[in-house]
Amino acid sequence: MTDQHLHILKHLTNHFGAMPTLLWDPNEEDPQIGCAYFPADKTGRPWGTLCSVGMSLTPMELDEQAEDTDTKRAEIIVYVNETDTELDDIANWIRWAGAFPFLQEPQTFLGWGHTIHMDHLFDNSELTTLLTLSSIVTADNEPAFQLEGDDVGFIWLTFLTDAEYAMKKEKGVNAILDLFGEHEHPVTLDRTRKSYV
């Protein structure tokens, strides 16, 4: 990890109130994005939290479709059940998603309501699509710290099935949020959940 990554990690440790217990090193190619795991028993939260480390080092290119809540610097966040100990697959998707805006030509951004269809995300899972939202966890809903004068926010990464993705494309992200509400969609990732559609 570079000094810049350690600086981000210090901010994240301060935000979550605990040191991470697992670290995935940043990718070797640019953009260099790692991942850290903050367990529930250390943070006092009811779930574990995985967070990218380094996405915020590069500002994203916001365009006219950006929402007021979107920040040009952000880190990706995923919540997991404390009993979930197989975290490599999630950490790898977090690192991939954190690099995604900077690998596009031209560069882009991830923000509220964006989807990336992937076909296959997890073994034995119907989930196929990344969905980025503002976190529903109040503590993670506001910018967490500043970097070079810019606010750094969290982007909550959650996941959709093919049918849910089709619904999102047809009816918009609010239809998905309504669906989540009807089904009491958990804060934590459940790789094995069945489609709500």
C-alpha positions in Angstrom: 0.0 0.0 0.0 1.2 3.5 -0.9 1.3 6.4 1.6 -1.8 7.7 -0.2 -3.7 4.5 0.4 -2.6 4.5 4.1 -3.9 8.0 4.4 -7.3 6.9 3.0 -7.2 3.9 5.4 -6.7 6.2 8.3 -9.8 8.2 7.4 -11.8 5.0 7.0 -10.6 3.7 10.3 -11.6 7.0 11.9 -15.1 6.8 10.2 -15.8 3.2 11.2 -14.2 3.5 14.6 -12.1 0.5 14.2 -9.0 -0.9 12.4 -9.9 -3.3 9.5 -9.1 -7.0 10.2 -8.7 -7.9 6.5 -6.9 -6.0 3.7 -6.8 -6.8 0.0 -3.9 -5.0 -1.6 -4.5 -2.5 -4.3 -4.5 -3.7 -7.9 -1.0 -3.4 -9.4 -2.2 -1.5 -12.5 -3.7 2.0 -12.2 -6.1 2.8 -10.8 -4.8 1.1 -7.7 -7.7 0.2 -5.5 -7.7 -2.1 -2.5 -10.3 -3.2 -0.1 -10.6 -3.3 3.7 -13.0 -5.3 6.0 -14.3 -3.7 9.2 -16.0 -6.4 11.3 -19.1 -5.8 13.4 -17.5 -6.8 16.7 -15.0 -4.0 16.2 -17.3 -1.2 14.8 -20.3 -2.0 17.0 -22.5 -2.1 13.9 -24.9 -5.1 13.3 -23.0 -6.2 10.2 -19.5 -6.3 8.7 -18.5 -3.6 6.3 -16.3 -3.9 3.2 -14.9 -0.7 1.8 -12.7 0.1 -1.2 -9.4 1.9 -0.4 -8.1 4.2 -3.1 -11.0 4.9 -5.4 -11.2 8.4 -4.0 -7.6 9.2 -4.9 -8.8 10.0 -8.5 -11.8 12.4 -9.0 -14.5 11.0 -11.2 -15.8 12.9 -14.3 -19.3 13.9 -13.2 -21.7 14.9 -16.0 -25.1 16.6 -16.3 -26.8 13.4 -15.2 -25.1 13.5 -11.8 -27.4 13.8 -8.8 -26.9 16.3 -6.0 -25.8 13.5 -3.7 -23.1 12.3 -6.1 -19.5 13.2 -5.2 -16.6 13.2 -7.6 -14.5 11.4 -5.0 -16.0 8.2 -3.4 -15.3 4.8 -2.0 -17.4 1.7 -2.6 -19.1 0.1 0.4 -20.8 -3.3 0.9 -22.4 -4.6 4.0 -22.2 -8.3 4.9 -23.5 -10.6 7.6 -21.0 -11.1 10.3 -21.2 -14.9 9.7 -20.1 -14.5 6.1 -16.4 -15.3 6.1 -15.9 -15.9 2.4 -15.3 -12.4 1.3 -12.8 -12.6 -1.5 -15.4 -12.5 -4.3 -17.1 -9.4 -2.8 -13.8 -7.7 -2.3 -12.8 -8.3 -5.9 -16.1 -6.8 -7.2 -15.6 -3.8 -4.9 -12.1 -3.3 -6.3 -13.3 -3.8 -9.9 -16.2 -1.4 -9.4 -13.9 1.2 -7.8 -11.7 1.1 -10.9 -14.6 1.0 -13.4 -15.1 4.8 -14.0 -11.5 5.4 -14.7 -11.1 2.6 -17.3 -13.9 3.9 -19.6 -13.1 6.0 -22.6 -14.0 8.8 -22.0 -13.8 8.5 -18.2 -17.2 8.4 -16.4 -18.6 8.2 -12.8 -20.5 5.9 -10.6 -23.4 7.4 -8.7 -26.9 7.0 -7.5 -29.0 4.5 -9.5 -26.3 3.3 -11.9 -26.3 -0.3 -13.1 -23.6 -2.5 -14.7 -24.8 -5.8 -16.1 -22.2 -8.5 -15.7 -24.0 -11.9 -16.4 -22.2 -13.8 -13.6 -21.3 -12.4 -10.2 -21.3 -15.2 -7.6 -21.3 -19.0 -7.8 -24.8 -20.5 -7.5 -26.4 -17.1 -7.5 -29.2 -15.3 -9.6 -27.5 -12.0 -9.1 -26.0 -10.6 -12.3 -25.9 -6.8 -12.1 -24.2 -4.2 -10.0 -26.4 -1.4 -8.7 -24.9 1.7 -7.0 -26.9 3.8 -4.6 -26.5 6.2 -1.7 -26.1 4.2 1.5 -29.2 3.6 3.5 -27.0 3.5 6.6 -27.3 7.1 7.9 -23.7 7.2 9.2 -22.5 6.4 5.7 -24.9 8.7 3.8 -22.9 11.9 4.2 -19.4 12.6 3.0 -17.0 10.8 5.3 -13.9 12.9 4.9 -12.2 15.3 2.5 -9.3 14.8 0.1 -7.6 17.7 -1.6 -10.6 19.9 -0.7 -13.2 17.6 -2.1 -15.8 15.7 -0.2 -15.4 11.9 -0.2 -18.7 10.0 -0.1 -19.7 6.3 0.0 -21.3 4.5 -2.9 -23.4 1.5 -1.7 -22.9 -1.4 -4.0 -25.8 -3.8 -4.1 -26.9 -6.4 -6.7 -29.8 -7.2 -9.0 -31.1 -10.2 -10.9 -31.7 -10.2 -14.7 -35.4 -9.6 -14.2 -34.8 -6.8 -11.7 -32.3 -5.2 -14.1 -34.8 -5.4 -16.9 -37.4 -3.7 -14.6 -34.9 -1.0 -13.7 -34.2 -0.3 -17.4 -37.9 -0.1 -18.2 -39.2 1.7 -15.1 -36.2 3.4 -13.5 -34.4 3.0 -10.2 -37.3 4.2 -8.0 -39.2 1.1 -9.1 -36.4 -1.0 -7.8 -36.4 0.9 -4.5 -40.1 0.3 -4.2 -39.4 -3.4 -4.8 -36.7 -3.4 -2.2 -39.2 -1.8 0.3 -41.9 -4.4 -0.4 -39.5 -7.3 0.1 -37.7 -5.7 3.1 -34.4 -6.0 1.1 -31.6 -6.5 3.6 -28.8 -4.0 4.1 -26.4 -7.0 3.9 -25.6 -8.9 0.8 -27.3 -12.2 0.3 -25.7 -13.9 -2.7 -28.4 -16.6 -2.7 -31.5 -14.4 -2.6 -34.2 -15.1 -5.2 -35.4 -12.4 -7.6 -38.1 -10.1 -6.4 -39.6 -9.9 -9.9 
